[in-house]
Amino acid sequence: MCVNCIICLDPIFLPVEIICFSCYKNNEFNCSSLIRICLRCAISFLQLDKDIEARDFYKKCVYCPSLAYLHRLNFDNGFKKDFLIMSNDQNIYNCPYCFFFSGTQLDINNHLEKECPKYYILCECKKVFIKENFYLHLFHCDKHLRCDLCKKFIIKKKIIDHMHYIHDHMFCNLCKTFVPKNLFEKHIESECPERLIICTFCLQLITFNKYIEHLFEHKTIVLEEMTELSQKYNVILDKYTKINELIKPFNNLLEQKDE
């Protein structure tokens, strides 16, 4: 296997195997089987240090016409690290990104993954940051939520698992809130504002948070009916009064007839 990187031509540092081209077949011989390149060179070659939308569309394999679609690449599917070669090298190096940390290749790889402030990270929003700038970005990223309990930023699609496994909370599908597991049954039965209840006036199912509004609607309808009845009553009363006025001149005759 070649000991020099085919891109920078220097001795390979933090060796990786390119796996994103269509010529790559897992457990089969391919263009990259005997080729390793430096981690830093691989990141630059595959444009993983750029926002996804700023990358070229395709990159060609250096040995064959196979292509890789760069907009689909991340730090997991673009290459894989060769830990066997790293472990065989016990020399001490400086971190190629922050230049402050020193250690073996395995030490530096661990440093890059966990703490190096100058190493790259790809956000769920498809933008690339160095780690020291990433935290500030999270306050504005629409792909993350800040957990109210631990104050950590969690990827939105993973927040339910986070609350369940880390904080023992359950997600209420009705009111879209998280509730402690031991209080969840009580929440569903008597506290959830979106729980269904029966209107004791019309016997229809309605959500609890709309019950007062629903009762006021009933009240409005009844008031309209009362107003309509009152108007009818006044019309009938006017008719009754008018008839009495017409009858009044004949009251004496009616009295004589009764005698």
One Martini backbone bead per residue (centre of mass of N, CA, C, O) as a GRO file, in nm:
protein
  259
    1MET     BB    1   0.098   0.035   0.021
    2CYS     BB    2   0.078   0.355   0.005
    3VAL     BB    3   0.251   0.617   0.205
    4ASN     BB    4   0.141   0.832   0.013
    5CYS     BB    5  -0.038   1.090  -0.076
    6ILE     BB    6  -0.215   1.156  -0.379
    7ILE     BB    7  -0.242   1.470  -0.318
    8CYS     BB    8   0.013   1.584  -0.132
    9LEU     BB    9   0.262   1.355  -0.118
   10ASP     BB   10   0.267   1.293   0.164
   11PRO     BB   11   0.263   1.146   0.437
   12ILE     BB   12   0.024   0.977   0.583
   13PHE     BB   13  -0.242   1.146   0.769
   14LEU     BB   14  -0.499   1.015   0.872
   15PRO     BB   15  -0.621   0.760   0.730
   16VAL     BB   16  -0.830   0.717   0.434
   17GLU     BB   17  -1.120   0.582   0.270
   18ILE     BB   18  -1.286   0.602  -0.015
   19ILE     BB   19  -1.672   0.549  -0.042
   20CYS     BB   20  -1.853   0.743  -0.258
   21PHE     BB   21  -1.810   0.589  -0.504
   22SER     BB   22  -1.947   0.370  -0.738
   23CYS     BB   23  -1.685   0.175  -0.729
   24TYR     BB   24  -1.767   0.108  -0.451
   25LYS     BB   25  -1.728  -0.209  -0.269
   26ASN     BB   26  -1.806  -0.395  -0.024
   27ASN     BB   27  -1.569  -0.641   0.004
   28GLU     BB   28  -1.435  -0.520  -0.260
   29PHE     BB   29  -1.253  -0.453  -0.518
   30ASN     BB   30  -1.114  -0.120  -0.566
   31CYS     BB   31  -0.976   0.185  -0.618
   32SER     BB   32  -0.937   0.219  -0.278
   33SER     BB   33  -0.815  -0.037  -0.145
   34LEU     BB   34  -0.484   0.070  -0.177
   35ILE     BB   35  -0.589   0.360  -0.086
   36ARG     BB   36  -0.464   0.647   0.092
   37ILE     BB   37  -0.561   0.944   0.266
   38CYS     BB   38  -0.580   1.227   0.404
   39LEU     BB   39  -0.810   1.374   0.588
   40ARG     BB   40  -0.772   1.664   0.488
   41CYS     BB   41  -0.781   1.589   0.183
   42ALA     BB   42  -1.062   1.459   0.179
   43ILE     BB   43  -1.223   1.706   0.268
   44SER     BB   44  -1.135   1.884   0.029
   45PHE     BB   45  -1.203   1.694  -0.212
   46LEU     BB   46  -1.522   1.663  -0.102
   47GLN     BB   47  -1.618   1.940   0.032
   48LEU     BB   48  -1.673   1.921   0.362
   49ASP     BB   49  -1.591   2.242   0.419
   50LYS     BB   50  -1.876   2.292   0.292
   51ASP     BB   51  -2.155   2.384   0.210
   52ILE     BB   52  -2.371   2.206   0.034
   53GLU     BB   53  -2.463   2.444  -0.167
   54ALA     BB   54  -2.140   2.513  -0.236
   55ARG     BB   55  -2.102   2.272  -0.393
   56ASP     BB   56  -2.045   2.062  -0.606
   57PHE     BB   57  -2.207   1.808  -0.759
   58TYR     BB   58  -1.939   1.663  -0.869
   59LYS     BB   59  -1.703   1.383  -0.837
   60LYS     BB   60  -1.417   1.228  -0.956
   61CYS     BB   61  -1.246   0.971  -0.982
   62VAL     BB   62  -0.894   0.927  -1.004
   63TYR     BB   63  -0.931   0.631  -1.178
   64CYS     BB   64  -1.235   0.674  -1.270
   65PRO     BB   65  -1.566   0.765  -1.391
   66SER     BB   66  -1.670   0.781  -1.125
   67LEU     BB   67  -1.925   0.920  -0.910
   68ALA     BB   68  -1.999   1.192  -0.677
   69TYR     BB   69  -2.252   1.328  -0.476
   70LEU     BB   70  -2.187   1.600  -0.276
   71HIS     BB   71  -2.482   1.665  -0.145
   72ARG     BB   72  -2.468   1.368   0.020
   73LEU     BB   73  -2.230   1.436   0.196
   74ASN     BB   74  -2.043   1.323   0.481
   75PHE     BB   75  -1.848   1.209   0.759
   76ASP     BB   76  -1.965   0.902   0.701
   77ASN     BB   77  -2.000   0.860   0.359
   78GLY     BB   78  -1.711   0.952   0.230
   79PHE     BB   79  -1.543   0.801   0.460
   80LYS     BB   80  -1.290   0.583   0.609
   81LYS     BB   81  -1.105   0.489   0.869
   82ASP     BB   82  -0.765   0.375   0.939
   83PHE     BB   83  -0.689   0.232   1.240
   84LEU     BB   84  -0.457   0.038   1.187
   85ILE     BB   85  -0.249   0.243   1.087
   86MET     BB   86  -0.263   0.433   1.327
   87SER     BB   87  -0.177   0.218   1.551
   88ASN     BB   88   0.123   0.175   1.416
   89ASP     BB   89   0.158   0.481   1.506
   90GLN     BB   90   0.373   0.632   1.775
   91ASN     BB   91   0.396   0.903   1.696
   92ILE     BB   92   0.425   1.256   1.737
   93TYR     BB   93   0.169   1.505   1.691
   94ASN     BB   94   0.002   1.766   1.552
   95CYS     BB   95  -0.266   1.931   1.508
   96PRO     BB   96  -0.394   2.031   1.187
   97TYR     BB   97  -0.593   2.264   1.316
   98CYS     BB   98  -0.493   2.387   1.611
   99PHE     BB   99  -0.178   2.304   1.710
  100PHE     BB  100  -0.197   2.216   2.034
  101PHE     BB  101  -0.227   1.924   1.999
  102SER     BB  102  -0.076   1.612   2.118
  103GLY     BB  103  -0.006   1.294   1.940
  104THR     BB  104  -0.120   1.042   1.818
  105GLN     BB  105  -0.328   0.953   1.577
  106LEU     BB  106  -0.546   0.850   1.771
  107ASP     BB  107  -0.550   1.098   1.952
  108ILE     BB  108  -0.623   1.305   1.731
  109ASN     BB  109  -0.886   1.177   1.643
  110ASN     BB  110  -1.023   1.209   1.920
  111HIS     BB  111  -0.990   1.516   1.932
  112LEU     BB  112  -1.159   1.584   1.678
  113GLU     BB  113  -1.429   1.447   1.769
  114LYS     BB  114  -1.453   1.610   2.066
  115GLU     BB  115  -1.264   1.916   2.082
  116CYS     BB  116  -1.180   2.055   1.834
  117PRO     BB  117  -1.229   2.394   1.741
  118LYS     BB  118  -1.129   2.354   1.413
  119TYR     BB  119  -1.323   2.150   1.342
  120TYR     BB  120  -1.564   1.996   1.165
  121ILE     BB  121  -1.929   2.055   1.121
  122LEU     BB  122  -2.242   1.913   1.032
  123CYS     BB  123  -2.539   2.033   0.997
  124GLU     BB  124  -2.877   1.978   0.952
  125CYS     BB  125  -2.884   2.251   0.761
  126LYS     BB  126  -2.612   2.215   0.568
  127LYS     BB  127  -2.393   2.343   0.744
  128VAL     BB  128  -2.056   2.453   0.797
  129PHE     BB  129  -1.845   2.421   1.091
  130ILE     BB  130  -1.669   2.518   1.343
  131LYS     BB  131  -1.693   2.433   1.666
  132GLU     BB  132  -1.661   2.727   1.796
  133ASN     BB  133  -1.933   2.824   1.613
  134PHE     BB  134  -2.174   2.623   1.654
  135TYR     BB  135  -2.329   2.712   1.913
  136LEU     BB  136  -2.435   2.985   1.808
  137HIS     BB  137  -2.601   2.863   1.575
  138LEU     BB  138  -2.819   2.700   1.742
  139PHE     BB  139  -3.002   2.951   1.820
  140HIS     BB  140  -3.094   2.962   1.485
  141CYS     BB  141  -3.161   2.674   1.428
  142ASP     BB  142  -3.432   2.491   1.268
  143LYS     BB  143  -3.309   2.184   1.358
  144HIS     BB  144  -3.325   2.285   1.659
  145LEU     BB  145  -3.356   2.220   2.015
  146ARG     BB  146  -3.405   2.332   2.343
  147CYS     BB  147  -3.375   2.193   2.635
  148ASP     BB  148  -3.541   2.269   2.933
  149LEU     BB  149  -3.371   2.078   3.128
  150CYS     BB  150  -3.050   2.071   3.001
  151LYS     BB  151  -2.990   2.294   2.761
  152LYS     BB  152  -2.968   2.131   2.514
  153PHE     BB  153  -2.908   2.067   2.180
  154ILE     BB  154  -3.159   1.922   1.966
  155ILE     BB  155  -3.264   1.737   1.733
  156LYS     BB  156  -3.581   1.741   1.644
  157LYS     BB  157  -3.612   1.426   1.559
  158LYS     BB  158  -3.479   1.356   1.873
  159ILE     BB  159  -3.650   1.474   2.117
  160ILE     BB  160  -3.825   1.235   2.210
  161ASP     BB  161  -3.593   1.046   2.286
  162HIS     BB  162  -3.455   1.234   2.483
  163MET     BB  163  -3.693   1.267   2.686
  164HIS     BB  164  -3.728   0.964   2.742
  165TYR     BB  165  -3.421   0.857   2.807
  166ILE     BB  166  -3.317   1.110   2.985
  167HIS     BB  167  -3.610   1.232   3.137
  168ASP     BB  168  -3.874   1.062   3.152
  169HIS     BB  169  -4.059   1.154   2.907
  170MET     BB  170  -4.371   1.227   2.750
  171PHE     BB  171  -4.558   1.255   2.456
  172CYS     BB  172  -4.821   1.465   2.371
  173ASN     BB  173  -5.034   1.449   2.094
  174LEU     BB  174  -5.237   1.676   2.173
  175CYS     BB  175  -5.045   1.926   2.311
  176LYS     BB  176  -4.732   1.902   2.248
  177THR     BB  177  -4.604   1.782   2.520
  178PHE     BB  178  -4.408   1.725   2.805
  179VAL     BB  179  -4.434   1.447   3.040
  180PRO     BB  180  -4.409   1.293   3.307
  181LYS     BB  181  -4.451   0.964   3.334
  182ASN     BB  182  -4.602   0.965   3.626
  183LEU     BB  183  -4.820   1.199   3.492
  184PHE     BB  184  -4.957   1.110   3.223
  185GLU     BB  185  -5.234   0.993   3.300
  186LYS     BB  186  -5.341   1.249   3.437
  187HIS     BB  187  -5.310   1.434   3.197
  188ILE     BB  188  -5.511   1.285   3.006
  189GLU     BB  189  -5.764   1.288   3.206
  190SER     BB  190  -5.731   1.616   3.355
  191GLU     BB  191  -5.501   1.831   3.200
  192CYS     BB  192  -5.536   1.831   2.911
  193PRO     BB  193  -5.643   2.080   2.688
  194GLU     BB  194  -5.706   1.844   2.445
  195ARG     BB  195  -5.912   1.695   2.576
  196LEU     BB  196  -6.195   1.503   2.584
  197ILE     BB  197  -6.534   1.612   2.621
  198ILE     BB  198  -6.863   1.650   2.752
  199CYS     BB  199  -7.133   1.821   2.678
  200THR     BB  200  -7.401   1.880   2.902
  201PHE     BB  201  -7.596   2.011   2.684
  202CYS     BB  202  -7.534   1.840   2.388
  203LEU     BB  203  -7.333   1.576   2.401
  204GLN     BB  204  -7.065   1.664   2.287
  205LEU     BB  205  -6.753   1.649   2.163
  206ILE     BB  206  -6.478   1.830   2.328
  207THR     BB  207  -6.237   2.036   2.389
  208PHE     BB  208  -6.142   2.182   2.674
  209ASN     BB  209  -6.023   2.465   2.558
  210LYS     BB  210  -6.334   2.500   2.408
  211TYR     BB  211  -6.571   2.496   2.615
  212ILE     BB  212  -6.636   2.791   2.681
  213GLU     BB  213  -6.688   2.877   2.391
  214HIS     BB  214  -6.913   2.671   2.348
  215LEU     BB  215  -7.107   2.785   2.568
  216PHE     BB  216  -7.132   3.069   2.440
  217GLU     BB  217  -7.270   2.967   2.188
  218HIS     BB  218  -7.519   2.867   2.327
  219LYS     BB  219  -7.597   3.136   2.455
  220THR     BB  220  -7.635   3.291   2.189
  221ILE     BB  221  -7.858   3.115   2.075
  222VAL     BB  222  -8.060   3.155   2.310
  223LEU     BB  223  -8.075   3.465   2.288
  224GLU     BB  224  -8.189   3.463   2.002
  225GLU     BB  225  -8.444   3.308   2.073
  226MET     BB  226  -8.547   3.509   2.285
  227THR     BB  227  -8.565   3.750   2.093
  228GLU     BB  228  -8.761   3.621   1.895
  229LEU     BB  229  -8.988   3.569   2.105
  230SER     BB  230  -9.019   3.862   2.197
  231GLN     BB  231  -9.106   3.971   1.923
  232LYS     BB  232  -9.354   3.791   1.895
  233TYR     BB  233  -9.492   3.881   2.152
  234ASN     BB  234  -9.524   4.182   2.072
  235VAL     BB  235  -9.699   4.130   1.825
  236ILE     BB  236  -9.927   3.980   1.972
  237LEU     BB  237  -9.987   4.203   2.176
  238ASP     BB  238 -10.072   4.413   1.969
  239LYS     BB  239 -10.310   4.253   1.864
  240TYR     BB  240 -10.460   4.227   2.129
  241THR     BB  241 -10.491   4.531   2.181
  242LYS     BB  242 -10.647   4.598   1.922
  243ILE     BB  243 -10.888   4.419   1.974
  244ASN     BB  244 -10.973   4.555   2.239
  245GLU     BB  245 -11.027   4.829   2.108
  246LEU     BB  246 -11.255   4.719   1.918
  247ILE     BB  247 -11.437   4.605   2.154
  248LYS     BB  248 -11.497   4.832   2.358
  249PRO     BB  249 -11.772   4.960   2.231
  250PHE     BB  250 -11.916   4.658   2.294
  251ASN     BB  251 -11.938   4.606   2.600
  252ASN     BB  252 -12.238   4.680   2.671
  253LEU     BB  253 -12.370   4.470   2.487
  254LEU     BB  254 -12.239   4.228   2.619
  255GLU     BB  255 -12.357   4.274   2.900
  256GLN     BB  256 -12.659   4.257   2.820
  257LYS     BB  257 -12.643   3.974   2.705
  258ASP     BB  258 -12.562   3.838   2.972
  259GLU     BB  259 -12.841   3.926   3.118
   0.00000   0.00000   0.00000
